[in-house]
Amino acid sequence: MAVFFENAHDYISGKISKKLVSVAMHNWNKKEKSKIPGDYRNQKINEMTSNSKTSKSRESLALKSSEIKKVIHSSQKSVEEKITQMSQIRLVAEVMSSGLYKSNYIDNVCKSMTEHFNALLSCYFEYFSGDKEGWSLTSWQFNKDEEKPSKDWIEADDEGILGWVRMFRRPSHRAKLSGDPIARFFGGETIAESSGVFFPILIDGTIKGILVIIDPQFNISKENINPHIVILNSLINTGFRNFFMYSELSDSEEEFRDLFETSSDMVVVAYPDGKIKDCNRAFLEKLNVAGNMRGWDISAFIAEKSKNDFYQCWSSLNNGFPVKNKIIFLSDESGGIVEADFSANPKLRPNGTVELLRLYFHDETKRREAERQRMKLEMELHHSHQRYLAQVGFYASGIVHNLRNPIQIISGYIDMLNAKGHDFPELEKMKSGTTSLSEIIDNILTKLKKESNIEETEININDLLRCELEFLNANHFFKHETEKHIDLSEDLPPVKGLYGDFSQAIMNIINNALDAISNSHKRELRIATWYEKDTNSVCISISDSGPGVPYDLQERIFQPFFSTKSTESSANGILSGTGLGLSNSVELIQHYGGKIELISKLGDGTTFIISVPVSGEQKKTPNIK
């Protein structure tokens, strides 16, 4: 292309000139012939053919020669101007496509425009809207060494030609800049008397800025200057759009790299065959490896006990499916184990095949170890508590058993008095009292025996409820002031666990219900059991006619130490308001795979529903909030 432009002038003045002369002669002859009548024309042709030297013939020949020269000169000038335009378009295209990835791209554009067009000045104004609207001078380049402009901002209400270009969004050529804010901005009479070209930079149809070239030497005729700058504007806009796109990509890449390297999670980018493409600092540090991991196989860092699980995940990823929250054990360089929560997703090509795999390992080692230690301590405390209860039960059962002997002696003497015919009404009351006392002693012994058992057994929830409610009859409020509705479904399947756990969990809720109705006008307690076939669970509902739980407090009702009551004696005479009863019940029931639900409406009472899987279906879970 460069060789073509260098030899263009010689080419035109040589072969092209001859062709232009021939065309011009033909056109002239045709034009002149149309003006002359037929006979006269034929005569003149004959005269010219016979080399007639008349005066009129000489004038015609002179005229012909002059017109031919004008045509040749005009054609040569037009072609030279086209070549100049093409040359300038090529130079601008090269400038706008060079160094797009460099941060000083706009500075280089201004410098190149000043040099190539021998301009007085090239500069770029960036447009800002919002509270402070106007134009900021971000880059400039003078033809000669000039001082930095005294200011770098043009207000929106004094933008002049910049405002016109912003409004109409098309390039503009001005023969003189006198009186425009641009001239005042840079100062000096030279700029005021100079021409200027303004190229609007549009991004997605919105004005981003304007490139200004002052006094450019285009060497283009007036009638061609506007079409020429339209072509240049298209090239300039393409260059700026590409630059801004590169800048955004570069910023995004930098932000991603920063997140990639500073993330506390281990991040690995791998190929479908398992070879590592890249990994972050956390991966190197947590696995005690150093150097470039590119090309290593990711399976080298997977602990033996997780190989099968990891290969299954890898197969899913290569089929285009993401993987979420799988526990994978990693092996570090020293043989240590890192327990990680593993998630990953594939990057797909347009044809749907897997290009890359992005792997994320969240280190769970410390948290899971702490969890295991807590569970171990909880289990030890639980067994210690059970042993304590067993010991207390042993002593209590001894005391209660010793009470049985004097009661039996009293009962025996009553029977003897009745046999001797002593018919006193008091004897019958005494007999009834001793019988009731014996039943209470039997219930206490049964309860103590079951609660002292530290081995899990099958429990009939209905029997447990009858026993616990029998003990509650000792409470005056429950026995005489509470309206009770008990509906126990027959033939309930058993649940498996410790009697004391279920007894404590259920009685905590019943005691809360009694507290809730202690100050209510309507004092109702409803207890029901049933078998839920869909979930294969035994369900217990405990409802009260109390004031209900406000909606905004329902999510917190099971939290430890949260209570809506003051710390005082409850309706049962037991200290309440500690906020531990319900949270303890939830932990006890969750341990056996069960759950507790709350249904409450302010002013309309509260219902708790306990659901426990039947024996053989329970899946124990750790007591974790």
HELIX and SHEET records of a PDB file:
HELIX    1   1 ALA A    2  GLU A    6  1                                   5    
HELIX    2   2 ALA A    8  TYR A   11  1                                   4    
HELIX    3   3 ILE A   12  ILE A   16  3                                   5    
HELIX    4   4 SER A   17  LYS A   35  1                                  19    
HELIX    5   5 GLY A   38  THR A   49  1                                  12    
HELIX    6   6 SER A   55  SER A   97  1                                  43    
HELIX    7   7 TYR A  105  HIS A  116  1                                  12    
HELIX    8   8 ALA A  156  ASP A  158  5                                   3    
HELIX    9   9 ILE A  161  PHE A  168  1                                   8    
HELIX   10  10 PRO A  181  PHE A  186  1                                   6    
HELIX   11  11 GLU A  189  ALA A  192  1                                   4    
HELIX   12  12 LYS A  222  THR A  262  1                                  41    
HELIX   13  13 ARG A  281  LYS A  286  1                                   6    
HELIX   14  14 ILE A  298  PHE A  301  5                                   4    
HELIX   15  15 GLU A  304  SER A  306  5                                   3    
HELIX   16  16 LYS A  307  ASN A  318  1                                  12    
HELIX   17  17 THR A  365  ALA A  419  1                                  55    
HELIX   18  18 PRO A  425  GLU A  451  1                                  27    
HELIX   19  19 ILE A  461  LEU A  472  1                                  12    
HELIX   20  20 HIS A  476  HIS A  476  1                                   1    
HELIX   21  21 PHE A  477  GLU A  481  3                                   5    
HELIX   22  22 TYR A  499  ILE A  517  1                                  19    
HELIX   23  23 TYR A  551  ARG A  556  5                                   6    
HELIX   24  24 GLY A  581  GLN A  590  1                                  10    
SHEET    1   A 6 TRP A 153  GLU A 155  0                                        
SHEET    2   A 6 GLY A 134  PHE A 142 -1                                        
SHEET    3   A 6 LEU A 121  PHE A 128 -1                                        
SHEET    4   A 6 THR A 206  ILE A 214 -1                                        
SHEET    5   A 6 GLY A 196  ILE A 203 -1                                        
SHEET    6   A 6 SER A 172  ARG A 174 -1                                        
SHEET    1   B 5 ILE A 276  CYS A 279  0                                        
SHEET    2   B 5 MET A 266  ALA A 270 -1                                        
SHEET    3   B 5 VAL A 354  ASP A 363 -1                                        
SHEET    4   B 5 ILE A 337  LEU A 348 -1                                        
SHEET    5   B 5 VAL A 323  SER A 331 -1                                        
SHEET    1   C 2 THR A 457  ILE A 459  0                                        
SHEET    2   C 2 VAL A 495  GLY A 497 -1                                        
SHEET    1   D 5 GLU A 483  LEU A 488  0                                        
SHEET    2   D 5 GLU A 524  GLU A 532  1                                        
SHEET    3   D 5 SER A 537  ASP A 544 -1                                        
SHEET    4   D 5 THR A 606  PRO A 613 -1                                        
SHEET    5   D 5 LYS A 595  SER A 600 -1                                        
SHEET    1   E 2 GLU A 568  SER A 569  0                                        
SHEET    2   E 2 LEU A 575  SER A 576 -1                                        
END                                                                             
